[in-house]
Amino acid sequence: MWGRKSKGDTAADAQSPSQLKEAIHQARVEAAERTNVVVDLRDAELARLELLNEALNPVFAEVPAEVDLFDRGISRGETPRLWIDAVAHVGMGRDKRLYRFLHDSRIGRRVLAESHEIPDLVQAVTTYVARRLVERQRALEADPDLLARFSNKMARHYRWRRRWRTLAVLALGFLAGMVTLFVLAAVLAPG
């Protein structure tokens, strides 16, 4: 047990590390290949979304400049998405070839369109953009002073107020933490 190894043990030990090293090497190669496949799928997904984004350029070129409802762009996260506005985006289906046009609302996510073809999605996004523009126009017709009431100056004022409130809450949290620290130090201090 604690003594010297016999000659038969050394021959078996000589083969074991090489077999284990070979198996570890093979496992690493397989893991790298799986990682490459995942990266390739994500790159393909991004490429397909970029193609759709380019196909949508003529649609968004027709949107009036004063309308700021849409903020189109591709997010390159774990699941890449082509955002149309704050609540609607295009993502890829599980097979990474199916485009899914989704709308998030208060009651959940709704699929507006699904297709393997870019022209079908361009049509669905065009319809969505048209509906949003009509909604905006109706809101402005119902209340003509709507834009005047929410001027840029007022928007800046609300942003400024929100930032100061955030800083105030942060300062209060810091002060509460310091007070708690001093109270604990006073309670736990010896004698």
C-alpha positions in Angstrom: 0.0 0.0 0.0 2.6 2.6 1.1 5.5 0.8 -0.3 7.0 0.5 -3.7 4.9 -0.2 -6.7 5.3 -3.4 -8.6 6.4 -3.5 -12.2 2.9 -4.4 -13.3 1.4 -1.3 -11.8 3.9 1.0 -13.6 2.9 -0.3 -17.0 -0.8 0.2 -16.3 -0.1 3.7 -14.9 1.9 4.6 -18.0 -1.1 3.9 -20.2 -3.8 5.5 -18.0 -2.5 9.1 -18.1 -2.2 8.9 -21.9 -5.7 7.5 -22.2 -7.1 10.1 -19.8 -5.2 12.9 -21.5 -6.5 11.7 -24.9 -10.1 11.6 -23.5 -9.7 15.1 -22.0 -8.3 16.4 -25.3 -11.2 14.8 -27.2 -13.8 16.3 -24.7 -12.2 19.7 -25.2 -12.3 19.4 -28.9 -16.0 18.4 -28.8 -16.8 21.3 -26.4 -15.0 23.8 -28.7 -17.0 22.5 -31.7 -20.3 22.9 -29.8 -19.2 26.4 -28.9 -18.3 27.2 -32.5 -21.7 25.9 -33.6 -23.5 28.1 -31.0 -21.4 31.1 -32.1 -22.1 30.4 -35.8 -25.8 30.1 -35.1 -25.8 33.5 -33.3 -23.8 35.1 -36.1 -26.3 33.6 -38.6 -29.2 34.9 -36.5 -27.6 38.4 -36.4 -26.9 38.3 -40.2 -30.6 37.4 -40.9 -31.8 40.2 -38.6 -29.4 42.7 -40.3 -30.8 41.6 -43.7 -34.3 42.3 -42.5 -33.2 45.7 -41.0 -31.8 46.7 -44.4 -35.0 45.6 -46.1 -37.0 47.9 -43.7 -34.9 51.0 -44.6 -37.4 52.2 -47.3 -40.3 51.8 -44.9 -38.7 53.9 -42.2 -37.4 56.5 -44.8 -41.1 57.4 -45.4 -41.8 58.0 -41.7 -42.0 61.8 -41.1 -39.0 63.3 -39.3 -41.1 64.8 -36.5 -42.5 61.4 -35.6 -40.3 59.8 -32.9 -42.4 56.8 -32.2 -39.9 54.3 -33.6 -36.4 53.4 -32.4 -35.2 50.7 -34.7 -32.0 48.9 -33.9 -30.5 45.4 -33.3 -29.7 44.3 -29.8 -26.9 41.9 -29.7 -27.6 40.0 -26.5 -28.0 36.3 -25.8 -31.0 36.4 -28.0 -30.5 39.0 -30.7 -33.6 41.1 -31.6 -34.5 43.8 -34.2 -36.4 46.4 -32.2 -39.0 48.4 -34.1 -40.1 50.5 -31.1 -40.1 50.1 -27.4 -42.8 47.3 -27.5 -42.4 45.5 -30.8 -39.4 43.5 -32.0 -38.5 40.8 -34.5 -36.7 37.7 -33.1 -35.7 34.4 -34.6 -37.6 31.2 -34.0 -36.1 28.1 -32.5 -34.9 26.9 -35.9 -33.1 30.2 -36.4 -34.7 30.6 -39.8 -38.2 31.7 -38.8 -38.7 35.4 -38.3 -41.1 36.2 -35.4 -42.6 39.7 -35.1 -43.7 40.1 -31.5 -45.6 42.8 -29.6 -45.3 43.2 -25.8 -48.4 44.6 -24.1 -49.8 44.8 -20.6 -51.5 41.4 -21.0 -48.5 39.6 -22.5 -46.6 39.0 -25.6 -48.5 38.6 -28.9 -47.2 37.2 -32.2 -48.0 39.7 -35.0 -46.4 37.7 -37.8 -44.2 34.6 -38.4 -42.5 33.8 -41.7 -39.3 32.4 -43.2 -39.4 35.1 -45.9 -38.2 38.7 -45.5 -40.9 40.3 -47.7 -43.6 38.8 -45.5 -42.0 40.4 -42.4 -41.5 43.7 -44.2 -45.2 43.8 -45.0 -46.1 43.0 -41.4 -43.8 45.7 -40.0 -45.1 48.1 -42.6 -48.7 47.4 -41.4 -47.6 47.9 -37.8 -45.9 51.2 -38.5 -48.9 52.4 -40.4 -51.3 51.5 -37.5 -49.0 53.3 -35.0 -48.9 56.4 -37.3 -52.7 56.4 -37.6 -53.1 56.1 -33.7 -50.8 59.0 -33.3 -52.7 61.1 -35.8 -56.0 60.3 -34.1 -54.6 61.2 -30.7 -53.4 64.6 -32.1 -56.8 65.2 -33.8 -58.6 64.5 -30.6 -56.4 66.8 -28.6 -54.6 69.4 -30.9 -52.7 71.0 -27.9 -51.1 67.7 -26.9 -47.7 68.3 -28.4 -47.7 71.9 -27.2 -48.3 70.8 -23.6 -45.4 68.4 -23.8 -42.7 70.6 -25.1 -39.0 69.8 -25.0 -38.6 72.1 -22.1 -41.2 70.2 -20.1 -39.6 66.9 -21.0 -36.2 68.2 -19.8 -37.7 69.4 -16.6 -39.2 65.9 -15.9 -35.9 64.2 -16.7 -34.0 66.6 -14.4 -36.6 66.0 -11.6 -36.3 62.2 -12.0 -32.5 62.4 -11.8 -32.6 64.5 -8.6 -35.1 62.1 -7.1 -32.8 59.2 -7.9 -29.9 60.9 -6.3 -32.0 61.8 -3.2 -33.0 58.2 -2.8 -29.4 57.1 -3.2 -28.3 59.6 -0.5 -31.0 58.6 1.9 -30.0 54.9 1.4 -26.4 55.8 2.1 -27.3 57.8 5.2 -29.6 55.0 6.5 -26.7 52.5 6.0 -24.3 54.7 7.9 -26.7 55.2 10.8 -27.3 51.4 10.9 -23.6 50.8 10.9 -23.0 53.3 13.8 -25.9 51.8 15.8 -24.5 48.3 15.3 -21.0 49.4 16.2 -22.4 51.0 19.4 -24.4 47.9 20.4 -21.6 45.5 19.7 -18.8 47.6 21.2 -17.4 46.0 24.4 -18.4 47.7 27.6 
